[in-house]
Amino acid sequence: MSNVDLAARIPNNVDLDHDPRLQRALEKWLPDYLSWWQAMGPQGWQARDVYLRTAVSVDADGWARFGHVKMPDYRWGVLLADPVPARTIGFGDHLGRPLWQEVPGEYRNLLRRLIVTQADTEPASVEQQRRLGDTAPSLYDLRNLFQVNVEEGRHLWAMVYLLHRYFGRDGREEAEALLARRSGDPDRPRILGAFNAPVEDWLSYFMFTMFTDRDGKYQLLALSQSGFDPLARTCRFMLTEEAHHMFVGETGVGRVVQRTAELLQEAPGRDVRERGGIPLDTIQKYVNSWYSISLDLFGGEVSTNASDFFASGLKGRAKEPDYEDHVALGATYTVRRPTASGGDGRLVAEEVPLRNAMNEVLRDEYVEDNQRGVDRWNRTLERAGLAFRLRLPARPFHRAIGIYAGRHYSPEGEPVDEAAWEARRDEWLPSASDRAHVADLMRAVHEPGRMAGWIAPPSRGVDGKPLDFDYVRVT
């Protein structure tokens, strides 16, 4: 199953040509997808040749080929990782039982909700980023943006395949709805809040791919443990592509930090804004904003849905095989919860059943992973001899979902009242003047090898190519 049939109308490694009914259904969905892509994909760049990678196998090594292609001609397809021999359900109430190859009837609605929620994030991010091409800081960054976009499109295809193949009419209707919703539309918004937030500048884009795509990594890791084998295999291969998205974000923010550090070294004491850079405190505010928005994507800290997903064997922990207890009955987890309604917001420890805290367990690993990235950025500042350090805000800060929603906390996690929050909001989150300054820097650099003045060049090019390679043919 490793090789991909690129000659098929819908490239796949799932023997689609042996299921004529399913093939017809997906081929019927294809024109609607292409119409959506033309309308909501990268604006103004559909006719340009872009140096993109296309998956040609699901093997661990050598799975992709590179070449110039116009995005509407990209070979989107359906790819599942190969089955894992002798794998059984690895957690929950069905621990050790055979994997499901068809939808278990008692969990049909739960499973469909998981797939639709994940699927909805894929087109949403393309819509959020569709206007960024006109302000790209380099052709290298422009190419990486488009690579992320087309791979989000392929991830949508992967989930739509599951909906069509396993959910009949309901699945077809859900697949149609995925193309009908729009990021930020007040009447037809995307399902999750972060995917309705505007991504209007490249600093936001790098933060999105650093923090929001990293949430995607952990959701995919959890789903890759699923007892529903087609979902697990789909997510395992999606993780191969997702790694590039996080690389774009982490190195993108790192390059902004590096350039700001260089400007501060060249002219100590001068405001970097006067020299076309982004101040470190502004970068921190963007971290505060996108990190907190992305924390919400994991859901409530105490959740019956999370318990149900785990108990049913549909969604495990990110590194489920590393745990000793795969049933999680009788165990507890300590949650830091605000005092009861009407209190001052101070946090108190509370023991909750572990199954109900599975969102928080997943969030723990996400936080640790992000901290490693922030540590790398801070090493750049340390090498530059600067005292400033970036940091992740405390979990209660700026939250709209879960036990901290409706309350105000400082980035250090201290409760503050409404007046203090309003007085210090612009100190903690991007202000109108911060956004205006960043927006003013967003001027396209489309000459090969050149880089905008607010960001440092990358350490290497794509696929071994030099930085002055024509990653996007703009003429």
C-alpha positions in Angstrom: 0.0 0.0 0.0 3.0 2.3 0.2 3.1 3.6 -3.4 0.7 6.3 -4.5 -1.1 6.0 -7.9 -0.3 9.5 -9.2 -1.9 8.7 -12.5 -5.4 8.4 -11.0 -7.8 11.3 -11.1 -7.6 11.3 -7.3 -4.1 10.0 -6.3 -4.3 7.4 -3.6 -2.9 4.3 -2.0 -6.2 2.9 -0.9 -7.2 1.0 -4.1 -9.9 3.5 -4.9 -10.4 2.1 -8.4 -11.7 -1.1 -6.7 -14.6 0.7 -5.1 -16.5 2.4 -8.0 -19.2 3.8 -5.8 -16.7 5.6 -3.5 -14.6 6.6 -6.5 -17.6 8.3 -8.1 -18.6 10.0 -4.9 -15.1 11.5 -4.4 -14.8 12.5 -8.1 -18.1 14.3 -7.7 -16.7 16.2 -4.7 -13.5 17.1 -6.6 -15.0 19.9 -8.7 -16.5 21.5 -5.6 -13.1 21.3 -3.9 -11.3 22.9 -6.9 -14.0 25.7 -6.9 -13.4 26.3 -3.3 -9.6 26.4 -3.8 -9.9 28.9 -6.6 -12.2 31.1 -4.6 -10.6 30.7 -1.1 -7.0 29.5 -1.8 -4.0 31.8 -2.2 -5.2 35.0 -3.7 -3.5 36.1 -6.9 -1.0 33.2 -7.1 -2.9 30.4 -8.7 -1.2 30.8 -12.1 2.4 30.8 -10.7 4.8 27.9 -10.8 5.8 27.0 -7.2 8.5 24.6 -6.1 6.4 22.1 -4.2 6.8 18.6 -2.8 4.3 15.9 -3.6 3.9 12.7 -1.7 4.6 9.7 -3.9 4.8 7.0 -1.1 4.1 6.6 2.6 7.5 5.1 3.3 9.6 6.7 6.0 12.4 7.6 3.5 12.1 9.3 0.1 8.4 9.7 0.2 8.2 13.1 -1.6 9.4 14.5 -4.9 9.9 18.2 -5.7 9.2 20.3 -8.7 7.5 23.4 -10.0 3.8 23.1 -10.3 0.8 25.5 -10.4 -1.2 25.1 -7.3 -4.5 24.2 -8.9 -2.7 21.4 -10.7 -1.2 20.0 -7.4 -1.8 16.3 -7.0 -3.9 16.2 -3.9 -4.8 12.7 -2.8 -5.8 10.2 -0.2 -2.9 8.6 1.7 -2.9 6.2 4.6 0.1 4.9 6.4 0.7 1.2 6.1 -1.0 -1.0 8.8 1.0 -1.7 12.0 1.2 -5.5 12.3 -0.5 -7.1 15.3 -1.6 -3.7 16.7 -4.7 -3.9 18.9 -6.8 -1.2 20.6 -4.3 0.3 23.0 -6.4 2.1 25.6 -9.8 2.5 27.2 -12.6 0.0 27.8 -11.7 -2.0 24.7 -8.0 -2.4 25.6 -6.4 -5.3 23.7 -9.3 -6.0 21.4 -9.0 -6.1 17.6 -8.9 -2.8 15.8 -12.1 -1.6 14.1 -11.9 -1.6 10.4 -15.5 -0.4 10.1 -17.2 2.2 12.2 -18.4 0.7 15.5 -22.1 1.5 15.6 -22.3 2.6 19.3 -19.6 5.2 18.6 -20.6 6.4 15.2 -21.6 9.9 16.3 -18.5 10.3 18.5 -16.2 9.2 15.7 -17.9 11.4 13.1 -17.6 14.5 15.5 -13.8 13.8 15.9 -13.2 13.5 12.1 -15.3 16.6 11.2 -13.7 18.8 13.8 -10.2 17.9 12.6 -11.2 18.2 9.0 -12.7 21.6 9.5 -9.3 23.0 10.6 -7.7 22.2 7.3 -9.6 24.4 4.8 -9.9 27.1 7.6 -6.2 27.7 7.8 -6.0 28.1 4.0 -8.7 30.7 4.1 -7.0 32.5 7.0 -3.7 32.8 5.0 -5.0 33.4 1.5 -3.8 37.0 1.2 -0.3 36.6 2.7 1.3 36.0 -0.7 1.3 39.7 -1.6 3.4 40.6 1.4 5.9 37.7 1.6 9.3 38.6 3.0 11.1 36.4 0.5 10.5 33.8 -2.2 11.7 31.2 0.2 8.9 32.1 2.7 6.4 32.5 -0.1 7.1 28.9 -1.3 6.8 27.6 2.3 3.5 29.3 2.7 2.1 27.6 -0.4 3.5 24.2 0.6 1.7 24.5 3.9 -1.5 25.5 2.1 -1.5 22.6 -0.4 -0.7 20.1 2.4 -3.6 21.4 4.4 -5.7 20.8 1.3 -4.4 17.2 1.2 -5.3 16.7 4.9 -8.8 17.8 4.0 -8.9 15.2 1.3 -7.7 12.5 3.8 -10.6 13.3 6.2 -13.2 13.6 3.4 -12.2 10.2 2.3 -13.0 8.8 5.8 -16.4 10.6 5.8 -17.3 9.3 2.3 -16.0 5.8 2.9 -17.4 5.1 6.3 -20.4 7.4 7.0 -22.6 7.2 3.9 -25.0 10.0 3.3 -24.2 11.7 6.6 -20.5 11.7 5.6 -21.2 13.2 2.2 -23.3 16.0 3.8 -20.5 16.7 6.2 -18.0 16.8 3.4 -20.1 19.4 1.6 -20.4 21.5 4.7 -16.6 21.6 5.0 -16.5 23.6 1.8 -19.5 25.8 2.8 -18.1 27.2 6.1 -15.7 30.1 6.0 -13.1 31.3 8.4 -14.3 34.4 10.3 -17.7 34.4 8.6 -20.3 35.5 11.2 -23.0 33.4 9.7 -20.9 30.3 8.7 -17.9 30.3 10.9 -15.4 27.5 11.3 -16.0 25.2 14.2 -13.0 26.2 16.4 -12.3 29.7 17.5 -8.6 29.9 16.6 -9.5 29.1 13.0 -11.7 32.2 12.8 -9.0 34.5 14.0 -7.5 36.8 11.3 -3.9 36.1 10.0 -3.2 39.4 8.4 0.6 39.6 8.7 3.6 37.3 8.6 4.4 37.6 12.3 0.9 36.2 13.0 1.5 33.5 10.3 4.7 32.3 12.0 2.9 32.3 15.3 0.0 30.4 13.9 2.3 27.7 12.4 4.3 27.6 15.6 1.4 27.4 18.1 -1.8 26.5 16.3 -0.2 23.9 13.9 1.5 22.4 17.0 -1.9 21.9 18.5 -2.7 20.0 15.2 0.4 17.8 15.8 -0.9 16.8 19.3 -4.4 16.2 18.1 -3.1 14.0 15.2 -0.8 12.1 17.7 -3.8 11.4 19.9 -5.9 10.3 16.9 -3.1 8.2 15.5 -3.6 5.9 18.6 -7.3 5.4 17.6 -8.8 2.0 17.7 -10.5 2.9 14.5 -7.6 1.9 12.3 -8.4 3.9 9.1 -8.3 7.1 11.2 -5.1 6.1 13.0 -3.4 5.3 9.7 -4.6 8.6 8.1 -3.3 10.7 11.0 0.1 8.9 11.0 0.9 10.0 7.5 -0.6 13.5 8.1 2.0 13.9 10.9 4.8 13.5 8.3 3.6 16.6 6.5 2.6 18.5 9.7 6.3 18.5 10.8 7.1 21.0 8.0 4.3 23.4 9.1 5.8 23.6 12.6 9.3 24.0 11.2 8.0 27.0 9.2 6.6 28.6 12.4 9.4 27.9 14.8 12.2 28.9 12.4 10.1 31.9 11.2 9.7 33.4 14.6 13.4 32.5 15.3 14.5 34.4 12.3 12.4 37.5 13.4 14.1 37.2 16.8 17.5 36.9 15.3 17.0 40.0 13.0 15.8 42.1 16.0 18.8 41.0 18.0 21.1 42.0 15.2 19.5 45.5 15.0 19.8 45.9 18.7 23.5 45.0 18.6 24.1 47.3 15.7 22.5 50.3 17.4 22.2 49.8 21.2 19.6 52.0 22.8 17.8 52.8 19.5 14.2 51.8 18.9 14.3 48.9 16.4 11.1 50.3 14.9 13.1 53.2 13.5 15.3 50.7 11.7 12.5 48.6 10.3 12.5 45.8 12.9 10.0 44.3 15.3 10.6 45.0 19.0 11.1 42.1 21.3 8.2 43.2 23.5 5.9 43.2 20.4 7.0 39.6 19.6 6.2 38.7 23.2 2.7 40.1 22.8 2.1 38.0 19.7 3.4 35.0 21.5 0.9 35.7 24.3 -2.0 36.1 21.9 -1.5 33.1 19.6 -0.3 30.7 22.3 -3.4 31.4 24.5 -5.7 31.1 21.5 -4.1 27.8 20.7 -4.4 26.5 24.3 -8.2 26.8 23.9 -8.1 24.2 21.0 -7.6 21.4 23.5 -11.0 22.0 25.0 -12.0 22.1 28.7 -9.6 21.1 31.4 -12.3 18.8 32.8 -14.3 17.2 30.0 -16.8 14.4 29.8 -16.2 14.4 26.0 -12.5 13.7 26.6 -13.5 10.9 28.9 -15.9 9.4 26.4 -13.3 9.6 23.6 -10.7 7.8 25.7 -13.1 5.2 27.1 -14.4 4.3 23.7 -10.8 3.7 22.3 -11.2 6.5 19.7 -8.7 9.1 20.9 -5.8 8.3 23.2 -2.9 10.3 24.6 -0.2 11.6 22.4 2.3 9.0 23.5 -0.1 6.3 24.7 2.4 3.4 24.4 4.7 5.1 26.9 2.1 5.0 29.7 1.9 2.0 32.0 -1.8 2.4 32.8 -3.9 2.4 29.5 -7.3 2.1 31.3 -7.0 5.2 33.5 -9.8 4.1 35.9 -9.3 5.1 39.5 -6.4 7.4 38.7 -6.7 11.2 39.3 -5.2 14.3 37.9 -4.6 17.6 39.7 -6.3 20.6 38.1 -5.6 24.2 39.2 -9.1 25.6 39.2 -10.4 29.1 40.1 -12.2 29.4 43.4 -15.9 29.1 43.3 -18.1 31.6 41.5 -17.9 35.0 43.2 -14.4 34.4 44.5 -11.3 36.4 43.6 -10.1 34.0 40.9 -7.2 32.5 42.9 -6.4 29.0 41.8 -6.9 26.0 44.1 -5.8 22.4 43.5 -8.5 19.9 42.8 -8.2 16.2 42.1 -10.4 15.0 39.1 -10.8 11.6 37.5 -7.9 11.1 35.0 -10.2 10.2 32.2 -12.0 13.6 32.6 -8.6 15.3 32.4 -7.4 13.8 29.1 -7.5 17.2 27.4 -5.2 18.6 30.0 -2.8 15.6 29.8 -2.5 16.3 26.0 -2.1 20.0 26.8 0.8 19.2 29.2 2.8 17.7 26.4 2.0 20.5 24.1 3.2 23.1 26.6 6.5 21.2 27.0 7.0 21.0 23.3 6.4 24.8 22.9 8.8 25.6 25.7 11.6 23.8 23.8 11.0 26.2 20.9 11.0 29.2 23.1 14.2 28.1 24.7 15.8 28.0 21.2 14.7 31.5 20.5 16.1 32.6 23.9 19.5 31.1 23.1 19.6 33.5 20.1 19.0 36.4 22.5 21.6 35.0 24.9 24.3 34.7 22.2 23.6 38.3 21.3 24.2 39.5 24.8 20.7 40.6 25.4 18.9 40.4 28.7 15.4 40.1 27.3 13.8 36.6 27.3 10.6 35.4 25.7 8.3 33.3 27.7 5.0 31.4 27.4 2.2 33.0 29.4 0.6 31.0 32.2 -2.2 28.7 31.1 -5.1 30.9 32.7 -4.1 33.9 30.6 -6.5 35.2 27.9 -8.6 32.0 27.8 -12.0 31.7 26.2 -12.6 28.0 26.7 -12.5 25.9 29.9 -12.3 26.7 33.6 -10.5 30.0 33.1 -12.9 31.5 30.6 -14.7 34.6 31.8 -11.9 35.6 34.2 -8.8 37.7 33.8 -5.3 36.7 34.6 -1.9 38.3 34.0 0.7 36.5 31.9 2.2 35.3 35.2 -1.1 33.7 36.1 -2.2 36.1 38.8 -5.9 37.0 38.9 -6.7 40.6 38.0 -10.0 42.5 38.0 -11.7 43.9 34.9 -10.3 47.4 35.5 -6.7 46.1 35.7 -7.2 44.0 32.7 -8.4 46.9 30.6 -5.6 49.1 31.8 -2.9 46.6 30.9 -4.4 44.8 27.9 -2.1 46.7 25.5 0.9 45.8 27.7 0.1 42.1 27.3 -1.5 41.7 23.9 -0.8 43.3 20.6 -2.1 46.9 20.6 -3.4 48.8 17.6 -0.1 50.6 17.3 1.8 47.2 17.5 -0.3 45.8 14.7 0.0 49.0 12.6 3.8 48.9 12.9 3.9 45.2 11.9 1.5 45.8 9.0 3.7 48.7 7.8 6.6 46.3 7.5 4.6 43.8 5.4 6.0 44.7 2.0 6.7 42.0 -0.5 10.2 41.0 -1.5 10.0 38.8 -4.6 13.5 39.0 -5.9 15.4 35.7 -5.6 17.8 35.6 -2.6 16.6 38.9 -1.1 15.0 39.2 2.3 12.8 41.8 4.0 14.7 43.9 6.6 12.6 42.7 9.6 13.6 39.0 9.3 16.9 37.1 9.0 17.6 34.7 6.2 17.2 31.0 6.9 20.2 28.8 7.5 19.5 26.7 4.4 17.2 26.5 1.4 14.6 24.0 0.5 15.5 20.6 -0.9 19.2 21.5 -0.9 18.6 24.5 -3.2 20.4 27.8 -2.6 18.5 30.7 -1.1 18.5 32.6 -4.5 16.7 29.7 -6.2 13.4 30.7 -8.0 11.2 29.0 -5.4 8.2 30.8 -6.9 8.3 32.1 -10.5 6.8 35.5 -10.2 7.3 36.5 -13.9 
